[in-house]
Each structure stands twice: as C-alpha cells, then as structure tokens.
Amino acid sequence: MSRYSALRLLWEGIRGQTGWSPAWRFPELRSRYDVVIIGGGGHGLATAYYLAKVHGVRNIAVLERGWLGGGNTGRNTTVIRSNYYYPESARLYDFSLRLYEGLARELNYNVMFSQRGMYIVAHSQHQLESVRRWVGAMQLNGIDTGMVTTAEIKRRIPILDTSAAARFPVCGGFVQKRAGTARHDAVAWGYARAADRLGVDIIQNCEVRGFIKNANGLVTGVDTSRGPVAADKVAMAVAGHSSVLARMAGLELPVTSHALQAFVTEPLKPVLDTVMLSLATGIYLSQSDKGGLVIGGELDRYPSYAQRGNMPTIRNVLGAVAEQMPSLGRVRLARQWAGIVDIVPDSSPILGETPVPGLYVNCGWGTGGFKAIPAGGYLLAHHLATGRPHDLAAPFSLARFSTGALIDEAAASGIAH
Ligand SMILES: Cc1cc2nc3c(=O)[nH]c(=O)nc-3n(C[C@H](O)[C@H](O)[C@H](O)COP(=O)(O)OP(=O)(O)OC[C@H]3O[C@@H](n4cnc5c(N)ncnc54)[C@H](O)[C@@H]3O)c2cc1C
C-alpha cells in the first residue's frame, strides 16, 4: 500500500484516480490471536496500532460488530483540548493533545486537526471565580491557558450576545489556544489504515457475544457472530456498551449508558473560527470546513441505548444557541443524531486490567473520549504489552472505585467532560 502525499494526489488526478487501493484489507477471521480487541472505534483501533507499532505485537484482531467508527468516534462533535483541572487528567489529556499534534504525519493520514483554540465563557461572577481557580490549577499543571475578558471574547466570537441585556451576560472566561477540532472518522480511518499496514486483522460485522474462560476463570477467547476466537489477552473498547459486554464476562462496571446528541446546521459562510463553550447552558459549537455549525450540549437525562436522543434535550440545546447567538435564530438544522456514551461516577476514564484475569478495559470516557483516542490507545497498548500500567494510566484504574481515589473532573470544573 503506497503512501499518501500531495504528489500522489496530483499523479492520481492526472491518470484518472485509477491507482488507489483499499485503505485496509478485509481479512478472514482466524481462530487464534495474541490479542483480541473488541470495538473498532478510535480507542480500539489506536490500541491495536500502538501495540503493533511500539511493542511489535503482530498477531492482533480488532473485532467490530458494525463498521469502523460507526460508534461514538464517528458521531462526536470533535473537540480536542487538555484544559482539565486535576494533575492526573491534565497529564493524560495533554499527552493525547501532543500525540494529535503529530498524528497526521504519524499515520500518513490527514486527520484535519485544526488548533483554532477554545473559549470557555462564564456568565456570572461565581462562574468567573471557579474559572480563575480552574485556570490557576491548569497553569500549575503546565497547560497553556489564560483568562480572557468579555471584550476579547466578543472580538473572537462576534455572534455571541455579550450585551448587558443578554439573558446570559458574559463576564469573561478562559482560552486554550492549542485546543481545536479534527475530522472524527478520519481519526478512525487513519488508525485503521496504519494498523492494517502493520498486519492487524480488522474484522467488521463481527459481534462479540460472550467470553471463553478456562477452569481458573482466565479469559482465553471470545464467542463471536462468526464463531469462537482464542486469544492470550482480550481488551474491550466499546464505550456505551461496556457494562453490557463486561457483564457477559461476569464483571460489573460502574458505567451507565446515556445518549449524547450532536447537531449540524445548514452550511453558512464563516461565522466562527474557534470553539466556544458556555458554562451557563453547557452548549458548545464550532464551524466545520463545510460551513455547518457543529453543536453539542447536555446529556439526555435517563439511561438509554437509542442512538437518536429525545426532544426535550433538542429543545434545550437549540433554545440556548438561539438565546445566546440571536443571529443564528433562523438558521436551519441539517442533521441531528446521538451516540451512547459511557458515564462513570467521577467523569474519568477506566484504563487497564480488570478483576477478570485476561480481560482489559478502556472505557468511561463519557462525553469526552475523542480527544483521548491517541492516549487511550497508547496507554492500553502499554499495559497489554508489558503487563503493567503506564504511569499516566495508573490513576485511572478500576481499583479507584474501591479505594475512593476518584478524579472528579465534572465537580472540579463545573462541566461534564
Ligand atoms: C454526540 C457526541 C459528541 C461528543 N463530543 C465529543 C467531543 O467534542 N470531544 C471529545 O473528546 N469527545 C466527544 N464525545 C465522546 C467521544 O465520541 C467518545 O468518548 C469516543 O469516541 C469513544 O471512542 P471509543 O472508541 O471508545 O468508542 P466507539 O467509537 O463508540 O467505538 C466502540 C465500538 O465498539 C463496537 N461494539 C460495541 N459492542 C460490541 C460487541 N459486542 N462486539 C463488537 N463490537 C462492539 C461499537 O459498534 C463501536 O463501533 C462525544 C460523543 C458523542 C456521542
């Protein structure tokens, strides 16, 4: 499979696009692998890639019940940032952001990472006080953030109503300039192509329906819709389906599944060249390269596995957008959908081994795991290959729910991550 490059694009343009080959193979499922990874989203594919690339493991399968990136990886609003409160989170997410900064080159795939900055806007003196505490903590953790005035926010986000008469008056906020967006499915496809080149078997339309254990309770494989597969180690990266799958292995995870919705408007001329999040309403938006505004907001309140989302949330999110950006009031919505996100009590991920021997997990990213795909994959690969958690991943073990060493980012910052 040849490299992608500008020269190659030119050459294929000249000869009528006849020289391209499929970005990855469609191999037959084999009966045995060293490592089986369940879930062909960003985290599963990145885990396979780093296992092969960094640790030289070649006999790997990624089993995906649908199509690559068809879960949350292809459904999210693509915000990437590392503006987290606790040192453990700041280290983890900034590691991920640094991997994103070199990802297109690493994978030889244009993931369209655009560091257009992210503004978090406060609407009361109380919120501004928490923002100052948050910024102070982040600066101590070495994250590039700084407070901004209302005037600076208005300059960067002219469509935001910052007038004194606004229903949500703006009192200032903070910015992370290295934050931004990337093309979500390109991240999945880029990792898939690069992992495939290293010999990873990516099997789509292959649902895992159970776990195979030996007499000692060690997981020795999985039962799939295409038959049994033996494996030395099995890792799950199935986001909103983590508790369902873990239960099949006899493990209760502290994960509940909720729909999180995304909205895209009809294409507009450029109106927003950064990412904005409002602390009053929880809405956030950016503008895609095609011109649509990509909008996100609160979770649907009750647990669900329906990838649609409900009307009250649609009304709340879009009502808040129209209220805070009145000039968008007549813009039409082009698309809306939901993904099923994996919510844990402290809004932080779970990474590493489980009490079920031979079974590893990557989940709990909830509303914020797209930005963490490179780190989640890298760190789980490290654990699978070395048998020990990476330093960055150690605080995010499942054990914290028994020891009480929770890392409650939502409580610290006031937004659910
Ligand atoms: C609307 C929305 C907006 C979001 N916005 C952001 C954002 O702006 N920034 C951010 O950082 N994060 C965001 N997120 C969260 C982010 O999308 C997820 O945390 C991340 O994509 C999770 O990746 P993953 O690979 O773990 O899961 P997924 O991409 O969901 O992949 C899991 C895969 O497992 C497969 N699977 C499930 N069960 C089985 C089985 N039994 N057998 C085989 N395969 C199985 C699924 O089909 C799926 O493809 C958002 C999420 C949503 C839904």
The ligand as a Gaussian input file, in Angstrom:
#p B3LYP/6-31G(d) Opt

LIG

0 1
 C      -22.727000      13.466000      20.307000
 C      -21.370000      13.229000      20.896000
 C      -20.483000      14.286000      20.990000
 C      -19.209000      14.087000      21.533000
 N      -18.325000      15.112000      21.502000
 C      -17.051000      14.906000      21.891000
 C      -16.093000      15.950000      21.750000
 O      -16.395000      17.026000      21.228000
 N      -14.828000      15.710000      22.172000
 C      -14.467000      14.529000      22.729000
 O      -13.317000      14.392000      23.129000
 N      -15.351000      13.502000      22.845000
 C      -16.630000      13.668000      22.443000
 N      -17.540000      12.640000      22.535000
 C      -17.144000      11.365000      23.140000
 C      -16.356000      10.502000      22.183000
 O      -17.027000      10.422000      20.949000
 C      -16.173000       9.096000      22.756000
 O      -15.703000       9.159000      24.083000
 C      -15.164000       8.306000      21.913000
 O      -15.453000       8.393000      20.549000
 C      -15.197000       6.867000      22.354000
 O      -14.431000       6.121000      21.448000
 P      -14.409000       4.558000      21.564000
 O      -13.511000       4.030000      20.528000
 O      -14.164000       4.180000      22.979000
 O      -15.931000       4.137000      21.305000
 P      -16.771000       3.988000      19.957000
 O      -16.293000       4.896000      18.899000
 O      -18.218000       4.085000      20.354000
 O      -16.421000       2.520000      19.491000
 C      -16.892000       1.388000      20.179000
 C      -17.196000       0.357000      19.138000
 O      -17.495000      -0.873000      19.791000
 C      -18.421000      -1.564000      18.987000
 N      -19.064000      -2.610000      19.773000
 C      -19.948000      -2.459000      20.789000
 N      -20.317000      -3.659000      21.247000
 C      -19.646000      -4.594000      20.526000
 C      -19.621000      -6.015000      20.516000
 N      -20.368000      -6.738000      21.356000
 N      -18.809000      -6.630000      19.624000
 C      -18.045000      -5.928000      18.760000
 N      -18.046000      -4.576000      18.713000
 C      -18.826000      -3.921000      19.582000
 C      -19.368000      -0.466000      18.514000
 O      -20.062000      -0.844000      17.356000
 C      -18.421000       0.703000      18.294000
 O      -18.026000       0.841000      16.951000
 C      -18.839000      12.801000      22.030000
 C      -19.733000      11.746000      21.930000
 C      -20.988000      11.943000      21.356000
 C      -21.935000      10.786000      21.250000

